[in-house]
Amino acid sequence: MIKDKNYYTNKSLFITATNTDVGKTYACEKFLRHYARQGLKVGYFKPIETGVVDLPHDGSKMLTLTKKLNPNFDVSINDVVPYQFTLPAAPYVAKKDVII
């Protein structure tokens, strides 16, 4: 059931899973596209990305999509993915040797 567009104003969705590489980014892409088609302004935030060499791969992909769907989403990759770790592991392992 789709509610009135105003119902979704200032609402957030939190996507999580119990493992990596299980489709969280894919699900987020589908939600962004769906809600943008409904006429809503969408945004994206990924608090942590691991396995980052130069730029966060998933975060960059989703930032590009979000800016395409909502040109007013004027933020940088560091705003979207504030914690980036090189080690491709669970965040609590990846941050082990990093001073925050």
Steps between C-alpha positions, in 0.01 A plus 500: 500500500642837397413780738462866419830660399495726806511196727857432385630853563800495736488122536804273491557137414777305667628206296707241684601136473696241691773461239689683226428470129137400549328779306471803729629740234276336238197539728589864567521566127152353451356707785662821370362445150154408631462802726645739241238374252238584763623860487692496827842655553732215588830492686755237596732438795736207554671555836785253442658341194788255519733385224555859389819557298449843341128574519217299656365292211141451620474845653623669181261299286206588722600866530504529121157337476356717779626820336344387172165435671522808723725775359454696826691231693809716528741299716844344456603135518647566845158621618332189362766254625670665800689189616712329235736212579748324272468150647211316330351360820224564747526859625600404853791301354588751226534790746720303742825684422345832405489791743171685472 
